[in-house]
Amino acid sequence: MSELIRKNASELVELLKSGQVSSVELTKAHLDRSAAVDQDVHSYLYQNPETALAAAADIDRRRAAGEQLHELAGLPIAVKDNLTTTDAPTTSGSKILEGWIPPYDSTVVKKIRAAGLPILGKTNLDEFAMGSSTEFSAFGPSRNPWDLTRIPGGSGGGSSSVVASFQAPVAIGSDTGGSIRFPASVTGTVGNKPTYGAVSRYGLIALASSLDQVGPVSRNVLDSALIQDLIAGHDPHDSTSLPESLGSMADAARKLDVKGMRIGVIKELMGEGFQPGVMNRFKESINLLQQAGAEIVEVSCPNFEYAIAAYYLILPAEASSNLAKFDSVRFGLRVAPEGNPTIERVMAATREAGFGPEVKRRIILGTYALSSGSYEHFYGAALKVRTLIQRDFAAAFEKADVLISPTAPTTAFKIGEKLEDPLAMYLNDIATIPANLAGIPGMSIPNGLADEDGLPTGIQLLAPARADARLYQVGAALEKMHEDIWGKRMIDFAPELEVRS
Amino acid sequence: MAKDELMNYEKALEMFEVVIGLEVHVELNTKTKMFCGCRNEFGDEPNTNVCPICIALPGALPAVNRTAVESSISIGLALGCEIAPNGRFARKNYFYPDLAKNFQTSQYDEPIAFEGELTVELPSGSVHTVQIERAHMEEDAGKLTHIGGSTGRIQGAEYSLVDYNRAGVPLVEIVTKPVYGAGAEAPELAAAYVRSVREIVKGLGVSDAKMERGNVRCDANVSLRPHGQEKLGTRTETKNVNSLRSIERAVRYEIQRQAALLAKGTAIIQETRHWHEDKGATSAGRPKSDADDYRYFPEPDLVPVQPSKELIESLRAKLPEKPADRRKRVQAEWGFADLEFRDVVNADLLDQIEETVKAGAKPQAARKWWTGELARIANSENMDVTELEISGAHVAELAQLVDAGKLNDRLAREVLTYVLAGEGSPAEIVAARGLEVVSDDGALIAAIDAALAKQPDVLDAIREGRMQAAGAVIGAVMQAMKGSADAGRVRELLIQKANA
């Protein structure tokens, strides 16, 4: 394996700037890596080496001409396949969109292109980001580079596995209930779900509009900070995007200092249901933070126990409406029904054939939750829980600057293990969902390997809305402590993948 | 279409109390659509004013048109409404191919304006105050054209064409509370109310307010109940009635139809009905129940509209004169008698006459043209006089040509038909067609002499004071000149000749 592709993005950027490596070389190295490993890992749904190399060559030419370039120019990146791209199909992991090439770029992709980052490809996801394992992708699951029989997390298992298998230095994900953080946790990578509204959702194929947020995926905290700084900012095309800047995440990630910070441990997110190896590593990190001068406090969020129930009403409700547009009329799949092809019958046949089981499950749930007679009991009640969870956070942030918990109760499970048990699958997100319900930022960073299975665990950091910088500050500091103890990055413990062809 | 049994109108009113409710959709004339930057333009090539947002491509998001919000607030204020400090949008979910998202972004429990009233004067002179429940913002749907099938409806069509140019055009829907107590005048009140709303939105400049283009559309709810009964009867909703006259006719029809059914003990079906102007009747649409489940929920892609007090007050300060005040003012300015003025109002001709007067016509001349010849033409074409393709400036020019003696009445009427046919302004038509009155005395004297040659006794008769004898000669001259003579001048010349 080329040593180049193992490097952190922050180092690669320096090599590009100093001319020690060209963007074409770097992009080529990553494309070669994909050719060698992606038939096993299956991170990508689509790659076009030509367009990636053309973008890289363009940056090399402009650099040679002495143009002032963005600091990340030339750094290749992978993009989750639920963000629209004009030069690549955008499927959101669904048959109903197979082959659809959008006529417009999402705002995030526009920013990526404007800064001159070659796009290596579109990464796999559970269909419409509904799932925790990528097993619900209509195009087959991605696999965990640590153990190819295991899931890489979901929905963003394509983006987590793509950086964990060194096919890309950084990637873009989206997180509705943990789709950036859970995959990061089980693949030994970093991912941040920014404050709701920090990054434009324009061109993100919506799952649940009030919960969705786009964010970075990488192998270390500083790299995620660099990407968040690139993609964040107000967008007039997204009414829910924040008007103000949240400051530089990269600056925060470079502080490496937690002295005097109050770090709250969420009582309800530990203990029962959490794998011992996950808890052991978590407790060690609490000690590390304390030794580094942080003040550890315990906080209680009593309403978190209702979070999954509320989430699985709000999300399907919004999704049932967001997915109504997939009706065969203007784009995507169109299936002729048996018999007379009336509009209703064409719509029904297309949706029947085009949507997978989890999508149908949630559309039915959401339609029911919004129906008159059920609205108050289900959707209305869920909104009340959402408010209570926001209050839990508000109270907790009175006592603490940053909250911590394990990102997920377990390490990566086996492919197929929870496929027939939706409730077990939903429970993976128990720790990550509250942040989406409250709109606050949440980060997962590697937290050592579990004793019992040697697989990566993750620690989740949470901060008040707009205080993403605190996550980068604490995350990078803790990451440094881990590297000092373990002697190398967590990702460097991952086994070598077999190289094909 | 099955023929409905109708009860005699007077008898229906003896038996039942009429309750109406009106929903008026006003299409705003903003430059761009409600939630995207596409042009809001009537009549463009189909599917040219579209973008990822208004055809609901995956990933696209709405952003609220600020001007549309301000227009909506202005409408609310002009209707005396409260303005919501926190107006939320909601999604109304239903599958229909003219609705790209398969939900309509509308407002549900938090409309931008609520609790207003509008005072309406009827042709009889009676005055009613209509209570406004709410005015809310929403987006229009695309336009469907169903091809094949006999009804022009989606059922039975071979295929349907969709034009999304109209999808996302901003609408304000104004909903009244139930209106009681209009009695036999309920149809007139319905039309007068819509007329007032039109005047308001036109005066505000927020809508082109052309009913024939669907800028203002009315759904009329009608129900009957026995006098003295408190519980409201079952209502029908007659959709998209596209002229003031149709509103009046449709409400009257529904009263007579429902009365006939109720008198027989047949229950009214709660349904939408379609008005057929040609047949003068309504027909059943789709059943409608209060339990229609649109699964409304707050639109998560939009933040609530929170107009500041300053904005509301600045819009309030810019409100134009109220319709009732305007009427008082123009009646005084024009010097119309009450009856004359009422005719003008009832014919919905205030704007036209104001425009005509502004263009230089005398008020009485403007009134006579609009309520006379133009109204007659419209009536014979089965149109509303306001729908005629003629501007106030043209009418003023015509009146001025008559005043200057260049056209007589007959010629002016002829010129008018050419204006309506789109041939140009009256002056242009007069020039192009050579229609000017013959004012050359020589030609007239020659024609008079020719007529007198056949009726030599006439001059003596005139000298003896029997003026009616002149008529035969004047008629003959007019006939000889094919109408292009000024009859007054012919008469003068004839008298001069007799007295010479």
Interface residues (C-beta under 8 A of the other chain):
Chain A: N82 L83 T84 T90 S92 L97 W100 P102 P103 Y104 S106 R201 Y202 G203 L204 I205 A206 A208 S209 S210 P236 H237 D238 S239 T240 A317 E318 S320 S321 A324 K325 F326 D327 V329 R330 F331 I343 E344 M347 T367 L370 S371 S372 Y375 Y379
Chain B: P52 I55 A56 L57 P58 G59 A60 L61 P62 A63 V64 R91 N93 F95 P97 A100 K101 N102 F103 I154 S160 V162 A291 D293 R295 Y296 F297 P300 D301 L302 V303
